[in-house]
Amino acid sequence: MSKNAAKISRRGFFVGAAAAGAAAVGAAVAPSLRQDPAPAAAAKPAPERGGGYSVTEHVKRYYKSTLV
């Protein structure tokens, strides 16, 4: 076997091993990426005198992100 042929087969082996390792990691991680849908939150009734603004977690996160 020539020196070139040995390098090519060695390179092919490592490329194949890397691909197999990546596939194994992907298969192991894939089930943890799937998320079950969260149940929908019950809607609050509309206020009688208007003014439906309420401070929610989303609003708190937004204002926190605007701080310098």
Secondary structure as GFF3:
##gff-version 3
##sequence-region A 1 68
A	DSSP	alpha_helix	3	33	.	.	.	ID=ss1
A	DSSP	alpha_helix	57	65	.	.	.	ID=ss2
###
